[in-house]
Amino acid sequence: MIALSLAEIAAVTGGQTHDIPDTSVQVTGPVVRDSREVVPGALFVAFSGERVDGHDFAASVVEAGAVAVLATRPVGVPAVVVDDVQTALGALARHVVERLGATLVALTGSAGKTSTKDLIAQVLGGKAPTVFTPGSLNNEIGLPLTALSATEETKFLVLEMGARGIGHIRYLAELTPPKVGLVLNVGSAHIGEFGGREQIAQAKGELVESLPPAADGGAAILNADDPLVRAMASRTKAKVVLFGESAEADVRAENVRLTDSGQPSFRLHTPSGASDVTMRLYGEHHVSNALAAAAVAHELGMSATEIATALSGAGTLSRWRMEVTERPDGVTIVNDAYNANPESVRAALRALVAMGKGRRTWAVLGKMAELGDEALAEHDAVGRLAVRLNVSKLVAVGGIEASWLQLGAYNEGSWGEESVHVSDAQAAIDLLRKQLRPGDVVLVKASRSVGLERVAQTLAEAGTEGEVAAR
C-alpha cells in the first residue's frame, strides 16, 4: 500500500484514534484481515465473523509488527475505531485508488472471470507494473484489499468483480472506479439467486454503466457473441470494443485449432494488426478469454505482436483451474475443482475430450451450486453431454445433484457402463485407484462446496507412490 499516516486513515474512514501516541506514524505495509499475514508496517482489519472475532487478535498482531488495528471498538493497542469495518475498508480503498493514478481495469461475467483476469494480468504485466485480484477475491472485502496492495509504482490495477445480486457490481465500481470495463458473458452461474439470465445481465451491466465517457478514456469491452452482453453497449457512454468470433468483432480469432495436447492455437486480429498465438492453457474455451484479454491490452496501447507473445507465454496463476499434472505412470490429472457452473463444466468436458484424444477419459463431476429451479435440468444436461462427447467414464460424486448427472448419462445411452454414482470424494478416490491405467486422462470439477480438489490432489500424488499398477 502507499504509505498513509494513522491520522490520514482516521480522516478517510471517519474513525477515531485510540491508544496511538503519535498519529503521524505511517502504515507502510499491507492491509490484511488474516492475523497470519501480518508483517511489520501492516494495518490489521478486525472483522467479526460467526466463529472468529478479529478484535481478539489485536494484541498479537501489534506484537507481530502491525502499526494499528482498524476496529469497531477500542482494543487496548493502537487502533482506528470506526462504525463499520467493511465500509471503512472501502473508503480507504477509494482514497488510495484516487491517489494512485493507475489505470483500473475491471471485469465480470458468469464464467471465465478468474482465468481471463490472470491472462490480462500477465499480458499487461509485461508492459508495466500490474496488481491484480489474487484467486477469486472479488467481493466487497477482497476487492478493496486488492486495491490497497497497489503501490506508487503500479500502472495497471486489474480487478475481478463478482455479484450475487443487483447493485453489487455498482457498489464495487464506486469503491474502485474503472476506466476499462470488460463483460465476458451472461450464463447460469448463481441463477438461483438472481432469478433469471435477464437479471444476471442487469447486474453485470452495472459495470459498463460505471465507466467514464469515451472522451475521458472510458472503454467497454463486450463479448460480440453473447447477445445479452452485446446489448450492454446501449448502457454506457464509454467507447465500445467488441471481441469474439463475430465478423463484426474488433478483436477476433481466425484459424482456431487445438494442438495434439488440447492447447488452442489461432491467428489474433486486432484493429492495429494480426499475429499468431499458441497458448499454454488447455481447452478451446480459452480462446474467448484470450480475445477478451487482447481487447483490453490493445485498448491500453499494446500491439498485436506484443499481445500474442504475452498470451502464448501465459500460464495458470490461480489454483485448481485446469491444473494439469502428468504422473510418472502416464496418467494425466486435470484439477478444475475450484468451482463449477453449466457453462464452465461444458467447456471443461470439451477440453477433456481434446486432451484425451486416443486415450481413456474420465469426468469426475459433482454438484453445480446455486442453480435454483434449473438444477435438475442443468445436471441432467451435463450428464447427457458427457455421453455425447464420448467421455469414457463419468463418475458422479455426492448427493441428489450427482444422481441427476448420472441419470442424465444413463438416459442418454450409457446404460450404466460408462457412468457411476458414488457417495463422496473418498469413494471416488477408491474407485479410481482401482480402475485407472497408464495413459488415462482424468478431469475433476464441481462447485467449491463439494471439495473435489481432494480427489485431484490425491490422484496426482498417487502416481509417485506406485499405487496405480500398469495394466
N, C-alpha and C positions, 0 to 999 in steps of 0.2 A: 504493500500500500504506500501511497505517497505520505510523507511524514505530516502528521497533524498533532497539534498540542491538545491536551485534555480540555483546555478552555474552549478551543475551537470545536471539539467534538461535542461538548456540552451545549454550545450555542446552536450547532447544526441540528442536534437531536431534541432540543428543548429540555435538556436534562439539568440536574443539579449535581455539583461535585460534592463528594463525601470522602473524608479521610485522605485528602490529597493536599500535602503541604505546599506543593508548588504546581499550579495548574499550567505552567508553561512547559512542563515535561512533555515530550513528544512520544507518540506511538510511531515506531519506525518499522515494526514487524507486521506480520499478517493479522487479519481479523479472523478469529476462529470460534467455533461453537463446541468443539471437542477438546476437553482438557488435555488429552494426549497429544494434541497438535501444538500446544503452547511452546513458543521459543522466546528467548529474550527480545523485548521490544513489542510483543504482541498485545492485542486487545482481545480479551475473552468476553464472548457474548453469552450471558447466562439465560438460556431458555429453560422454562419449567415444563417438563413433559409429564406423562401419566406415571412413569416409573422412576424417572431421574430428574432432579432439580439442579440445574447448573449452578445455582447460588451456593449449593453445598460444597462446591469445589473452589470457591473464591480464594480462600487462603492458600490452597495448594498451587493454584495457577500463578498467583503473585510470587510465591516462593520459587516457582519454576522460571520466572522471568517476565511474566505479563506485567505491563505497565499499569493496567487498570482493568476493571470489570464493567461491562455495560449491563446494568441490572435494574430490577424494578423495586429494590429496597436496599438500604444500607447493608453492607456485608462485613464491616469491620476492617476492610482493606481498601485501598484506593478504588473508587467507583464513580461512574457517571450514572446517576439514578434517573430513570425515565418512566413514563406511564406505561408504555408498551414496547417491549424489546424489538419485536418484529418491525413495527412502524419506525422505530429509531434506526434500525439497521438499514431500512430502505432509504430513509432521509440521508443517512451517511453515504450510502452508495450514490445517490443522486448528486450530492455535493462533490464527491470525488470525481465522478464522470464529467461533471461540468468543468472541473479544473484541468482535467487531463488533456483535452484537445485531441484525443484519439478518435479514429473513425469507428463507430459502433455498427456492427453487423448483427442482426437478429434473424433467427429462423424458427419456423414452426411447421407442423404437418402431422398427419396421423401415423405415418411410418417413415423410417429412414432418417429421423432428425439427428440422432447421435452420430451415425455413420457419415452423414453429409457434413455435420459440424466438424468432425475430425478431418475430413478432406479439406474443407475451407481453411481450417487452422494450419494444415500442413502446406497448402498452396500459398497462402498469404504469409506464413511464417518464413518462407524462403525469400520474401521481398523485404520484410521489416519485422521488428519485434511484435509478437502477437500473443495475446492472452485469450484463453477460451474456456468454456464450461468444461470442467472435468466430469467424465462419465455422463450421467443424466441429471445432474443437479440443476434442474431447470425450473424450479418453483420459486415462491416468494421468499424463501430463505437461501436456497442455493444460488440463485441469480445474483442478488446483491453481494454475497460472499465472493463470487467470481469477479464481479466488477471491482470490488475492493482489493483484489490481488494485483491489479494493474499498477504499474509504476510510471514515473516520468518518461521512461524510455518506450513505453507501449505505444505503438502506432495503430494497431488494429485490436479491437475487442470483439470477439465472436461469442455471441450469447444464444444458447438454445432456450426457447420458451415453450413450456408445456401449459396445458389448460385442462381443467375438469369442469368448466362451466363458463357461461357468458360473463365477460368482464375480467377474467383472469389475465389474459394477454394484455388488455388495455392497462391494467394495473402495473404489470411488469414493464411495459413500454414507457409508462410515466416515470418509473424509477430509473430506467436506463434508456433514454430516448435514442432510437436507432436512426442512422442515416440511410442504411440499406436494409431492406426487409425482404426475406425470402419465405415463400409458402410452397411447400413441396407437394402436398396432396391433401385430399379430404377423403378419409376412409371410415372404417367402422371402429377404430380404437376408442374406447370409452363411450360407445354409442348408447349403452345402457344408462349412463349418467346424463348425457346430452339429450337423448330422446329421438335423434334422427340426424342424418347427414346434413340437412339444411341448417340445423342448429350448430353442428360442428363447423360448418363453413362460416356461419355468422361469427363464431368465436375466433376462428383462425384469421378471418379478415380484419379483426381489430388491429392486427399488426400493420397492415398496409395503410389503415386509416391514421395511424400514429406517425407516419413518415412526413418529413418536410416536403414542400413543393419541389418540383423539378428544378425550378430556378435557384433553389437553395441547396441543390445537390442530392435531393431525395430520390431513391431508386427502389422500385418494387419489382422483385424478381419472381415471376409467376410461371407455373407449370402449364405450358400450352396444351398438354394432352389431357388435363383434368378440367372438365367444363366448370366445376364449382370453383376451382382456383382461378381459372382464366376470367371468370365473371367478376372477380375481385378488382379488376382493372378500373371498374366504374366507381370504386370506393376509395380511390386515392388520387391525390394531386401530384404524386411523385411520378417520375419517369417510369414507364412500364417496359420491362425487358422480359421477353418470353424465352423459355428453354424447353426442349423436348424433341420428339420425333416429327412433329408437325412441320410442314414445309414453311409455315409462317413463323416458326421459332427463330429468334435472333441468334441463339446458340443451340446447335443441334449436332447429332451424330450421324455419320454415314458409314456404310460397310461394317455394321456391327457383327461381330462373331465372337465365339468363345474359343480359347485355346484348348488343347487336349486336356489340360488340368482344370478347365472351367473358369478361367480368368478372362474378363471381357477385353476386347480389342476393337478400336474404332477410329474413324477419322473425325476429329473435332473441328467444327466450323464455328467461327465467331465473326462478328462484323469487321474485324481487322485482319482476318487471315484464317488459315487452317493448319492443322498439324496432327500427327498420328499419336494415339495413346494405347498402351497396353498396360492394364492395371495389375497390381499385385493382389487385389482383393478378389473374392470368388463370387460368381453369380452375375447374370445379366442385369439384375435389378440395380446394380451399382452404376450402370451407365447413366440412368436418370440422376442418381446422386452426384455423379461426376459432372454432368452437364449443369446442374444447379450450382455446384462449386465454381465451375468455369465461368458461368454468367456473373457471379459475384466478383470473381477475380478480374474479369475483363472490365467490369464497370469501375473497378478500382485501379485501372491503368496497366494491367499485365497483358503481355502479348500472347497470341495463341501458342507460340513455341514455348514460352515460359510456363504457361499453364499446363500444356501437355507434358512437359518434362516433370513438373511437380506432381501431376496426377499419376504418372507412370511410376513414380517413386514412393507414393503414399502408401502407408500401411494402416493397420488397425491400432488405434490408440486406446480404445475403451474395451474393457474385458468382457468376455462371454458374448461377443458379437462376431459370429463366423470365425472364431478362433480355430485354426486348423493345426492339429497335431499328427505328425506322421510317426507311427510307432515303429520300433525296430523289426517287429514281426510282419510289417506290411499293412496293418490296419490303419485307416485314417479316421480320426475323430474330429467332427466339426461341432464345436461348442457354441451354439447360438441361443443359450438358455437364459439370457438376461431378461427378455420379455417376449411377448407374442401377441399378435392380433391377426385376423384373417389375411390381410394383405401381406404382412411380413412372413407368415407361415407359407403362403403360396409361393412367394419369392424364394424362400429357403428350400422348399421342396424341389423347385426347378433347378436351383443351384446344385442340390444334392445329385440330381439325375445327371447334370452336365459333368460334375466332378467324377461321378461313378460310372462313366461310360465303359462298358465291358467288364464291370465289376459288380459284386453284390452290394445293394444299397439298403440301409436301414434308416427308417424315420422313427425316432423315439420322441413322441409328442405328448404333451399334457394340456391341461385346461388353458383356454384363452379367456381371460377375465373381462368383466365389465361390458358384456355384450347384451345384457338385458333380455328382451323378448327375442332377440336374434340368435341367442346362444345355441339352441338346438340346431337350427338350420345351418349356422356357420360351421359348427363342429362336424355335422354330417357332411357338408360340402368338402371340407378338408380331407376327411376320410376317403371320400369318393375320388378326390383329385389324386391322392397318393396311389390309388389303383390305376387311374387313367395314365399317370406318368410312368407306370411300371416300376414303382419302387418295390424292391424285392420283399421287404418285410416292414409292416407298420407295427410298432409297439406303443399302444396307447396306455398312458400311465396315470392312475389316480381314480377319482370318483365318477360321478354321473356324466360329467362332460367328456371324460376319456371314453366312457362306454359309448357315447354318441359318435365319437371318432371311429371307434372300431366297428360300430354298427353300419356307419356310412360306407366303410370299406367293404364290409361283408355284403351289403346290398348292391354294391357296385360290381361285385363279382369275385371277391377274394375267397369266398366260401370257407373262411376260417383258416385257410392255409397260409395266406400272405399277411394276416393281421392277427394280433393277440391283444387282449386287455389284461394288464397286471395291476395290482393294488397300489404299489408305491415305488419309490426310487430304488429301494433295496431289491425288490422283486425284479425290476428291470435289469439291475446290475447282475443279479444271479443268472437271469436268462441269457443275457448277452455274453457273460463269461463262458457259458457252456457252448454257445452256438456260433460265436464269431470265429472267422477263419482268416488267414492272411489274404490281404487284398480287399477286404470289405471296407465300405465307407459308411460311417455312422453319423447321422445328424441328430442333435439333441436340442429340442426347442419347446418352450412353454412360457406362460406368464411367470413373472418373478416369484409370485407367491407359492408356486409349486416346488421350487427349489431343485430343478432338474440339473443344475450345474454340478451337483454331486455325482450324478451319473457320468457326465462327460469327464469330470476330473478323475474319477476312479478308473474309468476305462482308459484314459490317456496314460495313467501311471501303470496300468496292468501290463502293458507291453514290455516294460522294462523289468518286470518281475517274473517273466516266463509263465504267466498264469494262463495264457491262451496258447494252446498247442497247435502246431501246424497240422492241417488235415488235408 
